[in-house]
């Protein structure tokens, strides 16, 4: 096409003017074997810094009492639906707690699972007054569980020096609190050792 010939002529003339010392053969070689890059410096776009939304500090959360459960809400019956949801969540997580399921696989998933809504019992403790406490876990922090009992009493049970048991569909799992000193969000990414020294 005529336009193509014009473009070739223009490029050849442009290179001839730009590089007068270069021979026609060298220019032709450049056109046939290499791409001609015309220098162009695009303007750098200045990135706008996103403003980080500041949340509450730990002190502000305590002052606002964000994590405190009101006394009128401290009733076991209110949280039974939460326990039913937790049971379904664990069944889905473990693909159904079937009799032929391997215990160590279920145990590994339970260690990383969210325990809010689970019914647990303190089976062993260095402090005898904690032994036998049974209830639904309402809140899990790094060092404690907040548990609501059937007597509608909110118990704050430390993880350290306590062993907890939870039962679901005939499968009983034990949690050694001293090895469990993590927040729920941190546990999901932690690799737990299957074997090791166990101590209250």
MIRO-138258 format. One line per 8 residues: number of its first residue (from 1); their letters; for each residue x, y, z of C-alpha. Coordinates in pm, 1 decimal. Example, Ala and Ser with C-alpha at 12.3 -4.5 7.8 and 13.67 -1.06 7.14 Angstrom:
<recs>
1) AS) 1230.0/-450.0/780.0; 1367.0/-106.0/714.0 $
</recs>
This chain:
<recs>
1) XXXXXXXX) 0.0/0.0/0.0; 101.8/355.9/-67.0; 88.7/451.8/304.6; 341.3/182.2/394.4; 589.5/306.8/137.3; 553.3/660.8/270.6; 620.0/539.3/624.3; 933.7/353.2/514.1 $
9) XXXXXXXX) 1060.0/656.2/326.2; 997.1/879.4/625.5; 1177.0/647.4/871.2; 1473.9/605.8/635.7; 1502.3/984.8/589.8; 1466.9/1039.6/964.2; 1749.6/796.6/1044.3; 1966.4/949.1/771.0 $
17) XXXXXXXX) 1926.3/1292.2/927.6; 1972.7/1163.0/1281.9; 2282.1/957.4/1202.3; 2457.1/1122.5/905.8; 2779.2/924.6/954.8; 2599.6/592.5/913.6; 2601.1/422.9/572.8; 2281.5/336.6/389.2 $
25) XXXXXXXX) 2354.5/-36.5/427.3; 2383.2/-4.1/805.0; 2058.3/192.6/824.2; 1883.1/-67.7/611.3; 2022.3/-343.1/834.8; 1887.2/-162.3/1141.9; 1543.7/-137.8/985.0; 1525.1/-503.5/887.5 $
33) XXXXXXXX) 1673.6/-666.5/1199.1; 1603.3/-437.6/1491.8; 1314.6/-238.2/1628.3; 1367.7/136.4/1631.4; 1277.7/273.5/1974.3; 1210.4/645.2/1990.0; 1295.9/784.7/2331.5; 994.4/888.8/2528.2 $
41) XXXXXXXX) 979.9/961.1/2898.1; 625.7/935.4/3034.4; 540.4/1148.1/3331.8; 562.2/959.6/3656.3; 232.6/936.9/3829.8; 249.6/1035.2/4191.3; 83.7/772.4/4403.6; -154.0/904.8/4658.0 $
49) XXXXXXXX) -83.6/765.6/4999.9; -380.9/595.2/5154.2; -469.5/715.7/5494.7; -478.0/429.4/5741.5; -792.6/417.3/5944.3; -693.2/424.0/6305.1; -875.3/179.3/6528.3; -915.0/186.9/6901.9 $
57) XXXXXXXX) -616.2/119.5/7122.7; -631.2/-157.9/7383.2; -677.8/103.4/7655.0; -968.4/265.3/7466.7; -1132.9/-74.2/7413.7; -1112.1/-140.5/7788.1; -1254.4/201.3/7870.6; -1542.3/152.8/7626.1 $
65) XXXXXXXX) -1594.6/-201.4/7764.3; -1628.7/-337.9/7409.1; -1558.8/-697.8/7507.1; -1762.2/-709.0/7825.5; -2083.8/-910.5/7827.2; -2368.4/-735.5/8006.0; -2504.3/-917.3/8315.6; -2851.7/-955.1/8162.0 $
73) XXXXXXXX) -2690.7/-1130.2/7861.9; -2501.2/-1379.5/8076.9; -2749.9/-1663.8/8032.3; -2658.5/-2014.0/7914.2; -2981.2/-2058.0/7713.6; -2902.0/-1754.0/7496.2; -2581.2/-1914.1/7369.0; -2712.4/-2265.0/7295.7 $
81) XXXXXXXX) -2785.9/-2169.9/6929.9; -2422.1/-2056.3/6905.7; -2315.6/-2403.1/7023.1; -2535.1/-2566.2/6755.8; -2370.3/-2347.2/6491.7; -2026.7/-2444.0/6623.9; -2110.1/-2815.9/6600.8; -2214.8/-2776.1/6237.3 $
89) XXXXXXXX) -1899.3/-2571.9/6167.7; -1676.2/-2849.4/6309.2; -1862.7/-3121.7/6117.5; -1811.4/-2927.7/5794.6; -1446.2/-2858.1/5882.2; -1374.4/-3226.9/5949.9; -1593.2/-3349.5/5660.9; -1822.9/-3523.3/5908.4 $
97) XXXXXXXX) -1695.3/-3690.6/6224.3; -1721.8/-4044.5/6092.0; -1620.5/-4348.4/6303.1; -1338.7/-4433.0/6058.6; -1192.6/-4080.0/6073.0; -830.3/-4062.6/6185.2; -812.8/-3902.5/6534.1; -486.0/-3715.1/6473.7 $
105) XXXXXXXX) -632.5/-3548.2/6161.4; -938.6/-3429.8/6353.7; -719.8/-3320.2/6644.4; -502.0/-3115.0/6407.7; -806.1/-2935.6/6266.8; -953.6/-2872.0/6610.4; -628.8/-2709.8/6725.7; -668.3/-2446.4/6454.2 $
113) XXXXXXXX) -1048.1/-2418.1/6468.4; -1245.5/-2132.2/6619.2; -1366.1/-2245.2/6962.9; -1629.3/-1975.0/7022.5; -1944.6/-2176.2/7092.0; -1771.2/-2498.7/7197.9; -1872.5/-2670.3/7522.6; -1557.9/-2745.4/7722.1 $
121) XXXXXXXX) -1483.5/-2896.5/8061.8; -1180.6/-2835.0/8280.8; -1056.5/-3189.7/8347.4; -721.3/-3118.1/8514.5; -580.5/-2812.1/8684.3; -311.0/-2707.0/8926.6; -587.7/-2508.0/9095.9; -853.4/-2760.7/9213.1 $
129) XXXXXXXX) -1131.8/-2500.1/9212.1; -1126.5/-2492.1/8829.7; -1173.2/-2869.8/8786.3; -1524.2/-2958.6/8671.0; -1615.7/-2619.0/8525.4; -1825.4/-2687.4/8215.6; -1977.7/-2438.3/7977.6; -1984.9/-2268.0/7641.0 $
137) XXXXXXXX) -1680.3/-2065.5/7536.7; -1801.1/-1710.3/7475.6; -1466.0/-1539.2/7432.4; -1111.9/-1658.7/7376.1; -814.5/-1438.3/7451.2; -444.2/-1514.4/7449.6; -433.5/-1629.2/7811.9; -795.2/-1696.6/7911.9 $
145) XXXXXXXX) -1129.9/-1849.2/7814.8; -1454.6/-1682.3/7917.9; -1706.8/-1960.1/7977.6; -2080.1/-1941.1/8054.6; -2199.3/-2231.9/8274.0; -2543.9/-2392.5/8295.5; -2591.3/-2201.4/8620.3; -2570.2/-1876.3/8416.6 $
153) XXXXXXXX) -2236.4/-1782.5/8569.3; -1958.4/-1629.9/8359.5; -1627.2/-1790.1/8451.5; -1287.8/-1656.2/8351.7; -1058.4/-1959.8/8326.9; -685.9/-1919.2/8251.6; -536.8/-2145.5/7987.1; -208.7/-2185.5/8175.5 $
161) XXXXXXXX) -189.4/-2494.1/8399.4; -531.3/-2622.2/8285.6; -641.8/-2912.7/8064.9; -973.2/-2877.1/7881.7; -1180.9/-3145.4/7711.1; -1444.0/-3103.4/7442.1; -1675.8/-3371.2/7306.9; -1857.7/-3384.0/6974.9 $
169) XXXXXXXX) -2037.0/-3682.8/6819.6; -1851.1/-3922.3/7049.3; -1508.5/-3776.5/6968.2; -1331.9/-3637.3/7276.8; -1039.7/-3400.7/7236.0; -811.3/-3262.6/7505.0; -661.3/-2915.2/7498.2; -350.4/-2847.3/7703.3 $
177) XXXXXXXX) -389.7/-2480.6/7786.6; -17.7/-2425.8/7853.2; 49.9/-2510.9/7484.7; -246.5/-2303.2/7372.7; -137.5/-1954.0/7477.8; -233.5/-1788.9/7149.1; -510.5/-1574.0/7015.9; -766.7/-1748.6/6796.1 $
185) XXXXXXXX) -638.6/-1560.6/6488.5; -277.8/-1668.9/6560.3; -364.7/-2036.2/6606.4; -493.2/-2073.6/6251.2; -141.8/-2006.2/6114.1; 61.3/-2192.4/6377.5; 210.4/-2536.5/6322.0; 150.5/-2753.4/6626.1 $
193) XXXXXXXX) 384.5/-3039.0/6709.8; 207.4/-3373.5/6730.1; 455.7/-3505.7/6983.5; 627.8/-3331.4/7267.9; 645.9/-3296.2/7640.9; 306.8/-3239.4/7801.1; 284.4/-3061.5/8130.6; 18.6/-2867.1/8314.1 $
</recs>
